Amino acid sequence: MDLRPADKTPRARLTGISPSEPIKTEPRGREIIEDAGRAVALGAVLLPVAGVLVRYIAFSAGQTVNHPLSLALAASPIELVATGFVSLVPGLLALPFIAAWTYFAPIQSRIDSLSGQLAQIRNRLKDNKAQAEHLGTVTKAQVQRLNTWPVWCERAARITN
């Protein structure tokens, strides 16, 4: 138990580390070696399991043997690791494409929504063009009426005042 007085700084309250103590960091190379060791250990455990699973599925689907699990387990550990690795290769080859797909999927959905908005704008422009063509057929009498409208407004204003 630490009997030193508690620091009042925000860093000490959040992390429990006093500013006077140096922060201990491990060298970066050691982390890489540890991560590689974990990956190798995980592969050493999971690749034979994947090999047994693939062999069991293959023997069950083929329906040529009576006991597919015992036959799947009968292979040597090296064969099971090789079978497990070979079964993972298609997934490893597809991994970059899956990553690219997940990266570009939001962009594609945004493009789709924008194309819908562009279609709406095109429809509005067509409607406005049709209205403009209709306005182009205005007769001279209608133009004169529109031109004399301010005169009528002035007369009405004089009468009401």
Buried (B, 14 or more C-beta within 10 A) or exposed (E): EEEEEEBEEEEBEEEEBBEEEEEEEEEEEEEEEEEEEEEEEEBEEEBBEBBBBBBBEBBBEEEEEEEBEEBBBEBEEEEBBBBBBEBBEEEEEEEEEEEEEEEEEEEEEEEEEEEEEEEEEEEEEEEEEEEEEEEEEEEEEEEEEEEEEEEEEEEEEEEEE
